[in-house]
Amino acid sequence: MFWPMIPRNWFQQAVPKQTKRDGLNCMIYLLRRLKFVFLVSRSGKRWSKVDTIDLTNKKGLRYLTELKMEERPTLSLGDIAPEFEAKQLDGSTFRLADYRGEKAVLIDFWATWCPPCVDEIPTIKRIADTYRDQGLEVVGVSLDRDEKALRDFVKREKLSYVQVFEKEKTRAITKSYGIW
């Protein structure tokens, strides 16, 4: 279960203060704002998002409960990471294959619009800085929609580890890792 890894105040940060919603309505607002739904079945499979659903009305909620979502297997501890290559923000190409047998690689899927992701940035930076000389390469795979927002964030936060921007149209990297 992943809940212990999520900062306690992420929900309050994600929902604007002017929002007077609580309970399910607040969660619905959050899902609409983040634009993704993450469900894990007891069998260890992950369901993928099939459609954009209007969660602000009963029809949308009913549709969500009736959806038959396709299952995709997730990666397990010890599985070989799927290969990928992507353009880094500096214009060079990152290839995971270049690091096989050479370095350990930590892949962080994140976005500037995701409060829990942003909350983890100091930890990721600390890991990158602490273990870089010991052979660890940290790679941020951004799920942002706006490359300029990502570039501005990386510059402002002084992120020194590899950053790749996965264009929203393809999402090949995230799909190959079972992330939607």
C-alpha positions in Angstrom: 0.0 0.0 0.0 1.4 3.4 -1.0 -0.4 5.7 1.4 2.4 6.0 4.0 4.7 7.5 1.3 2.3 10.3 0.5 2.8 13.5 2.6 0.0 14.0 5.1 -1.0 17.5 3.9 -1.0 16.7 0.1 -4.8 16.6 0.0 -5.1 20.1 1.6 -2.5 21.4 -0.9 -4.2 19.9 -3.9 -7.7 21.3 -3.1 -7.9 25.1 -3.2 -8.8 26.8 0.1 -11.8 28.5 -1.3 -13.3 25.0 -1.9 -15.9 24.3 0.7 -16.4 20.7 -0.4 -15.7 17.7 1.8 -15.7 14.0 1.7 -16.6 12.4 -1.7 -17.3 15.8 -3.3 -13.8 17.0 -2.4 -12.2 13.8 -3.8 -14.2 14.2 -7.0 -12.9 17.7 -7.3 -9.4 16.5 -6.8 -9.7 13.7 -9.4 -11.0 16.3 -11.9 -8.2 18.6 -11.1 -5.5 16.0 -11.4 -7.2 14.4 -14.4 -6.3 10.8 -13.6 -7.7 7.9 -11.7 -5.4 5.3 -10.1 -7.0 2.0 -9.2 -5.3 -1.2 -8.0 -7.1 -4.5 -7.9 -6.5 -7.1 -5.3 -5.0 -9.4 -8.0 -2.1 -7.0 -8.3 -3.1 -5.7 -11.8 -3.5 -2.0 -12.5 -6.5 -0.7 -14.4 -5.9 2.0 -16.9 -8.0 5.1 -17.4 -10.3 4.4 -20.3 -12.1 7.7 -20.7 -12.4 11.2 -19.3 -15.4 11.1 -16.9 -17.4 14.1 -15.6 -17.3 13.3 -11.9 -19.4 16.3 -11.0 -22.8 14.7 -11.7 -24.6 11.4 -10.9 -24.4 10.2 -14.5 -20.6 10.5 -14.4 -20.4 8.7 -11.1 -22.7 5.9 -12.3 -20.5 5.6 -15.4 -17.4 5.3 -13.3 -18.9 2.5 -11.2 -20.1 0.6 -14.2 -16.9 0.9 -16.2 -15.2 -2.3 -17.2 -11.6 -1.1 -17.2 -8.9 -3.1 -19.0 -6.3 -4.6 -16.7 -2.6 -4.3 -17.3 0.1 -6.1 -15.4 2.4 -4.0 -13.3 6.1 -4.3 -12.8 7.2 -6.3 -9.8 10.3 -6.1 -7.6 13.1 -7.7 -9.6 11.5 -7.2 -13.1 13.8 -5.7 -15.7 12.8 -2.1 -16.4 11.3 -1.6 -19.9 13.7 0.1 -22.3 13.0 3.7 -23.4 14.7 6.6 -24.9 13.6 10.2 -24.7 14.8 13.8 -25.3 16.2 15.5 -22.2 15.4 19.1 -21.6 18.9 20.0 -22.7 18.2 18.5 -26.1 20.3 15.3 -25.7 18.8 11.8 -25.8 18.5 9.7 -22.7 18.7 5.9 -23.3 18.0 3.6 -20.4 20.0 0.9 -22.3 23.2 3.1 -21.9 23.1 2.5 -18.2 22.5 -1.3 -18.1 25.2 -2.9 -16.1 26.9 0.5 -15.6 24.7 2.4 -13.1 21.6 2.0 -10.9 18.8 4.2 -12.2 16.0 5.7 -10.2 13.1 6.7 -12.4 10.7 9.3 -10.9 7.4 9.8 -12.8 6.1 13.2 -11.7 4.5 16.5 -12.8 4.6 20.1 -11.7 0.8 20.1 -11.2 1.0 17.1 -8.8 1.3 18.2 -5.1 2.5 14.9 -3.8 5.1 14.8 -6.6 6.4 18.3 -5.9 6.5 17.5 -2.1 8.9 14.6 -2.9 11.3 16.8 -5.0 13.6 17.6 -2.0 13.9 13.9 -1.2 14.7 13.0 -4.8 17.2 15.9 -5.0 18.9 14.6 -1.8 19.0 11.1 -3.1 20.5 12.3 -6.5 23.1 14.4 -4.8 24.1 11.8 -2.1 24.4 8.8 -4.4 25.5 10.3 -7.7 29.2 9.6 -7.1 28.3 6.0 -6.1 26.8 5.2 -9.5 23.2 6.3 -9.1 21.5 8.1 -12.0 18.2 9.8 -11.2 15.8 10.4 -14.2 12.7 12.5 -13.9 10.0 11.6 -16.4 7.7 14.5 -16.5 4.0 14.1 -17.2 3.4 17.8 -17.6 1.3 19.1 -20.5 3.3 22.3 -20.8 7.0 21.9 -21.5 7.7 25.6 -20.6 6.1 25.1 -17.2 8.4 22.2 -16.7 11.5 24.1 -17.8 10.7 27.0 -15.5 10.1 24.7 -12.6 13.4 22.7 -13.2 15.3 26.0 -13.4 13.6 27.6 -10.3 14.1 24.4 -8.2 17.7 23.8 -9.5 17.0 20.2 -10.4 20.4 18.8 -11.5 19.4 15.3 -12.4 18.2 14.1 -15.8 14.7 15.4 -16.8 12.8 14.1 -19.8 9.5 15.5 -21.0 7.1 12.9 -22.3 4.7 14.4 -24.7 1.0 13.9 -23.8 0.1 12.5 -27.2 2.2 9.3 -26.9 2.8 8.5 -23.3 4.8 5.5 -24.4 7.2 5.5 -21.4 4.5 5.7 -18.8 2.3 3.1 -20.5 5.3 0.7 -20.7 5.7 1.1 -16.9 2.0 0.6 -16.2 1.5 4.3 -15.3 -1.4 6.1 -16.8 
